């Protein structure tokens, strides 16, 4: 059985459009503070841009836990 945390961070870019950034396989003990710090760092360092310009503001974030199990057929 595999567990996978997926973090989707939503930002607002310079033109006012929402931009989603998705990170798979996040660490299991990820906290709200970790996500806020990461989002602030992405904005302040300008490491990601979009068609509508640089990311300017945090909008929201979501953590989804996905669990999968292989089924042996033979």
Secondary structure, DSSP 8 states (H G I E B T S, - for coil): -EEEEEEEEEEEETTS-EEEEEEES--TT--HHHHHHHHHHHHHHT--EETTEEEEEEEEEEEEEEEE------
